[in-house]
Structures are given as structure tokens and as C-alpha cells.
Amino acid sequence: MLLSHITRFLRQWRRYNASLRELSQLGDRELSDMGISRSDIPRSAWEGSNSR
């Protein structure tokens, strides 16, 4: 049980980091088009990693 929780968290953390990198590479205009400010990137990336 504990191992499955750790595995799930690690997968979520990898998705978070991938989303964080991807969003960070976008320009301010592209982020604005999506309704995200640069300061919202960590929150948006974490929420996205939870939804999968």
C-alpha cells in the first residue's frame, strides 16, 4: 500500500515537472492567451498533474 502511494506520487511529480518546464518555455503572450500569468505556472502545473 505504501509503495503504491509513493509510486503514484513520483509519477505525479514527474508530470508536474514536465508541465512546469513546458509552461515556462512559453512566452508571456502565449500564457496570457491561455489565461495564465507567469506567477500561476507552478499552481497550474500542479493542478494539471493531479487531474491525470
NUVEXZA-764310 format. One record per atom (N, C-alpha, C): atom name; y, z negated, x negated; residue in one letter. Coordinates in pm, whole numbers, m for minus. Layout:
N
   atome        v        w        u   residu
      CA        Y        Z        X        a
...
This chain:
52
   atome        v        w        u   residu
       N     m119        0      m82        m
      CA        0        0        0        m
       C      126        0      m87        m
       N      131      m90     m184        l
      CA      247      m97     m273        l
       C      261       33     m352        l
       N      151       87     m397        l
      CA      155      211     m473        l
       C      211      326     m390        l
       N      176      332     m263        s
      CA      227      439     m177        s
       C      378      423     m155        s
       N      428      301     m146        h
      CA      572      278     m131        h
       C      646      320     m258        h
       N      590      287     m371        i
      CA      653      325     m498        i
       C      654      477     m513        i
       N      543      541     m479        t
      CA      533      686     m487        t
       C      634      752     m394        t
       N      645      702     m272        r
      CA      741      757     m176        r
       C      884      741     m226        r
       N      916      624     m282        f
      CA     1050      601     m335        f
       C     1080      694     m451        f
       N      984      715     m540        l
      CA     1007      804     m654        l
       C     1029      948     m610        l
       N      956      992     m509        r
      CA      978     1126     m455        r
       C     1117     1138     m393        r
       N     1155     1035     m320        q
      CA     1288     1033     m259        q
       C     1396     1034     m367        q
       N     1376      959     m473        w
      CA     1473      952     m582        w
       C     1487     1089     m650        w
       N     1376     1160     m668        r
      CA     1382     1295     m726        r
       C     1458     1391     m636        r
       N     1434     1383     m505        r
      CA     1509     1468     m411        r
       C     1657     1435     m415        r
       N     1689     1306     m424        y
      CA     1829     1262     m433        y
       C     1895     1322     m557        y
       N     1830     1310     m671        n
      CA     1888     1362     m795        n
       C     1905     1513     m790        n
       N     1810     1584     m733        a
      CA     1820     1730     m721        a
       C     1938     1766     m631        a
       N     1953     1697     m519        s
      CA     2065     1723     m428        s
       C     2198     1688     m494        s
       N     2200     1579     m567        l
      CA     2321     1536     m636        l
       C     2365     1641     m737        l
       N     2272     1692     m815        r
      CA     2304     1796     m913        r
       C     2355     1923     m845        r
       N     2286     1963     m739        e
      CA     2323     2085     m669        e
       C     2462     2074     m606        e
       N     2489     1964     m538        l
      CA     2619     1946     m475        l
       C     2730     1932     m579        l
       N     2701     1870     m690        s
      CA     2802     1850     m794        s
       C     2843     1982     m859        s
       N     2757     2081     m854        q
      CA     2788     2210     m914        q
       C     2877     2296     m824        q
       N     2891     2258     m698        l
      CA     2974     2335     m606        l
       C     3122     2305     m631        l
       N     3205     2403     m598        g
      CA     3348     2385     m611        g
       C     3404     2305     m494        g
       N     3526     2261     m510        d
      CA     3591     2182     m404        d
       C     3603     2263     m275        d
       N     3629     2392     m287        r
      CA     3643     2476     m168        r
       C     3509     2485      m93        r
       N     3400     2503     m165        e
      CA     3268     2512     m102        e
       C     3231     2379      m35        e
       N     3260     2270     m102        l
      CA     3233     2139      m44        l
       C     3316     2117       82        l
       N     3441     2158       76        s
      CA     3529     2144      191        s
       C     3477     2226      309        s
       N     3425     2345      281        d
      CA     3368     2429      388        d
       C     3251     2360      457        d
       N     3180     2276      383        m
      CA     3066     2203      440        m
       C     3109     2069      499        m
       N     3236     2034      484        g
      CA     3286     1908      538        g
       C     3255     1789      449        g
       N     3240     1814      320        i
      CA     3207     1708      224        i
       C     3316     1703      118        i
       N     3365     1584       88        s
      CA     3457     1570      m24        s
       C     3375     1531     m147        s
       N     3435     1546     m262        r
      CA     3362     1516     m386        r
       C     3314     1371     m388        r
       N     3391     1281     m330        s
      CA     3351     1140     m329        s
       C     3236     1113     m231        s
       N     3209     1206     m140        d
      CA     3100     1192      m44        d
       C     2966     1242      m97        d
       N     2966     1304     m215        i
      CA     2844     1365     m268        i
       C     2728     1265     m279        i
       N     2746     1149     m340        p
      CA     2631     1056     m351        p
       C     2574     1015     m215        p
       N     2661      987     m119        r
      CA     2614      948       14        r
       C     2540     1062       82        r
       N     2596     1181       75        s
      CA     2533     1297      138        s
       C     2399     1328       73        s
       N     2392     1317      m58        a
      CA     2266     1344     m129        a
       C     2160     1240      m90        a
       N     2200     1114      m78        w
      CA     2103     1009      m41        w
       C     2054     1027      103        w
       N     2148     1057      193        e
      CA     2108     1080      332        e
       C     2014     1200      343        e
       N     2041     1302      266        g
      CA     1954     1419      267        g
       C     1816     1389      211        g
       N     1808     1301      115        s
      CA     1677     1269       59        s
       C     1595     1182      154        s
       N     1660     1111      243        n
      CA     1590     1026      341        n
       C     1535     1107      457        n
       N     1593     1223      484        s
      CA     1555     1299      604        s
       C     1430     1383      586        s
       N     1378     1392      466        r
      CA     1261     1478      443        r
       C     1133     1402      452        r
